[in-house]
């Protein structure tokens, strides 16, 4: 499949920004990476369609929506290797979804590592869903998570099922990190072609977040948890992404558990490609996400 001109422009921008270099550092320079965080989005759209800001535990939630009476909720758990975020690309994605669906969207700015560890972060995500259930019934709720956000969404489902708590209608996972240990030997091969991520930095970030050096704890490595009884699961994956080898293992578990799932693989695409700016392939993928939410 031939890539668009905007694809090559995107790769050039990624290279010029030095993302691969930043994610090759051990320890990772989380303070530098956080300089790209956007906690309060600007622009007319967010000025007119920000419904409210509130807190759940230590998580700041920005509620966005065009229809304030909507009965459908999309909970957005952003990525950033547990150390940063949200970024402008997350807000741009929310804008695109809000403009073309009737969902209310909760952007969840959860606590970050290294100041906070995975147990506290996970407890925050649990609390967000608990609060959502006070207003919405489960089949009115969907989740979307990219990268580490995909980790948090997946591990949340495992905890909900284990506790016999009703699960949401569907989850959309964009390049979810399934194994924080980065121990899959296939990762080394992909590292050479991944334009954005590198094993050294990703692993360093996970170590900052984990407790007792247990990188295979399902809270941060859901690959080692159960996928039985998962809700409808849609995965957007990328070939040129070091997290792809572990995602393929997770798919095997979804298949074995007979979970209703869909897989969209971006050929030659980088990490989190559906929510990257400018790129034509990203716009097509985002439209597919919007179609999934509307149907």
N, C-alpha and C positions, 0 to 999 in steps of 0.2 A: 504494500500500500504506500503510495506516494504521500509524503508529508507536505503540509502547506508552507508557504513562505513565512507565515507568522510563527510556525513551529521553530524554524531555524532562528528567527529573531528572538524568540523566547529563550532558546538555548544560549544564544549569545549574551542576553541580559543576565541569565543565571550565572554564566561564566564571569562576566564583568563584575557582578556583585560579589563574587568570591564565595558563594554558598558552599561549594565543594570543599574549598580550603577551610572554611569555618567549621565544617563538619568532619574535618580530618584531624582536628586538634584533640589532644587528650592530656589534660582535662579540657573539655569544651568551654569556650569563653561565653558563658550564658549571658553575662552582662552586655557584651557587644551585640549578641543576637537579639536581646530584648529591646535594643534601641529602635527596632522596626515595629514594635508593638503599637497597636492603635486601640486604646481602651474606650475612647469616646468618638464615634464616627461623625464626620462633618458633612455638610451638604444639605440641599433643600429636601431631598427625599427623607433623610433621617430626622430632619427638623420637623417635618409634617407627619411622619408615620411612626415616630417613637412613641409608644403608648404609655410606657412607664419604665422606671428603673427600681429594682428592689433587690434585697439580699436574701439568700437562703444559706444559713450557716456562714461560711467564709467565701461564698460564691456570689459575685455580682452578676445580676441578670438584667439584660436590656431586652425589653419586649418590643418587637417590631411587628407592625401589621397594618394593612390598608383597611381591613374590616374589623373594627374593634369588637364587633359582636360575633365574630367567628367562633364556631364550636370545635375547630380543629387546631391542634398544637403541634408544632415541629420544634423539638429540642435540639439545639445545635451545640455539639461538644467539639470545640476547635482543637486543632493540632498545634504542635510546637515543641515536640520532644519532651513534654512535661516541664520545660524550663522557660517557655515564652508563649506569647500570643495573648489575644488574637491579633492577626495581621490585617492589613487592608484588604487582602484577597478574600478573607473570611467575610468581611462586611459587604464587599462587592457581591459575593455569592448570595448573602442574605437579601440584599436589594433585589437581585434578579429573581429569587424565589418568591419574595413578597409581592413583587409586581405582577407575577403570573400565576399566583395561587391565592386561595383565600385562607391560608394558614396564618395564625399568629406564630411568631418565631421567638423563641427564647435563646439569645446568645448567652452562653454560660461561661463567664470568666472565672474559672476555678483557681484555687491556690496552686502555686508552682513550686517545683523543686529548684534548688536544693533546700530552700527554707522550709519546705513541707515535703512529707513523704507520701508514698502511695496509699497507705491506709487512710490518712486524713483526706487525701484527694478523693478516694473512692467513697468515703463516707459522705462527702459533699455531693457527689453525683447521686448517691442513694437518696439524699435529702431533697434534691431538686425533683426527682421523680415522685417522691412521697408528697411534696407540695402540689405537683401537677395533678395527682390523683384526687386532690380535694376539689378540683374544679372540672376536670375532664375525665371521661370514662376511658379505659385503656384503648379501645378501638378507635378513639379520636386522636390518639397520640402517636407520633412517629419520631424517630431519632435519626440524626445524621452526624457522623463523626469522621474527621479526616486524620490520618496518621495516628498520633497518640490519642486523639479524640476517638478514633475508631477502636483503639485499645479499651478506652474507658466505657464506650457503649457496649462492646462485646462482653467485657467482664461484668458489667451491670446486669446484662441479660442472664448470665450464669448465676449471679447471686439471687436475682428475683425468682428464677425457676427453682433454685435450691430452697428458697424460703416460701415457696408456694404463693408468691405475690403475682397478681395478674400482670401480664406483659403487654407492651404496646403492639400496635397493629403491624408495624414494619420498622426495620432499621436499614439505613443506607450507609455503607462503609466505604470510604474513599482511601485507598492505600493504607489500610489499618496495619499497625505494627502488632503482630501476633506473638512474637517471642522476643522479649527484652534481652535474652542471653546472647542473641546473635550467633548462636553456635552451629547453625546449619552450614555445612561446608560449601554449599552452592552460593552462599553470599559472597565469598571471595571472588568468584568469577564475575558476578554482576557488578561488584564494586568498581571494576575497571571501566565499565560503560555507563554507570550511573552518573549523570551530570550534576547532581544536586547533593546527594547524601553519601556519607562514607561510614564504614563500620566503626572506626575509631571514635568519632564524635558521637554517634548515636549511642554506642555502648556506654560512653562516658556519661551521657545525659541520663541513661537508665540507672546507672550506678548511683548517681546523685539522688535519684528518686526512690530507690528500693530500700527495704529494711533488712537487716541481718544478712546482707549480700545474697538474698534469695531471689535471683533473677528469673527463676522458673515458677515463682508464685503466680497463680492464675490472675490475681488482681492486676499484675503488670505484664503477664504473659498468658493471655487467655487460651493460647494453643494447648496448654496443659490442663484446661478445664473441660467440662462437658458441653457439647453442642446439642444435646437432646432437647427437644421441645422448643427450639428457638422460634421466634416469630419469622415472618417472611423477611428474608435477608437479601439485599441487593449489594453486590460488591463491584466497585470500579477499581480495577487493578492496572498496574503499569509494568510493561516488560523490562524497561531499563531502570529498575528500582530495587535496591538491596532488600527491601521488605517483601518482594514478590515470592521468593522461594518458600518462606514460611506461610504466606497466604495460600499457596498451592496445597500445603499440608492441612491448613484449616478447611479448605474446600473438601478435601477427602473426608474429613470428620463430618462436615455438613451433609455430604452425600450419604455417608454411613448412617447418620441420624435421620435421614429422609426429610430434611428440612426443605421447605419451599424456598428456593433461592435462585437468583439470577446472577450471572457473571458477565461483566463487560471488561474486556482486556484491551488496553490501549497499546497497539503495536508501536514499539520504539518510543513509547511515552515515558516521561519522568514521573517521579513521585508526585502525588496529589494533582495530576494533570487536569482533572475536570474543573478545578477551581483556580487555575492559574489565569492571569489576565492576558488579554490580547489574542491568545492563540485560538485559531479557528476550531481546532479539534476540541479544545476546552469548551467553547461555546456550544458545540454540538452535544457534548456530554452533559453540560448543564441543562440543556433543553430536554435531554432524556430524563434527567433527575426530576425536572419539573413535571414532565409527563407522568412519571411514576407516582409522584405525589398527587397529581390531579386524578389519577385513576385508581 
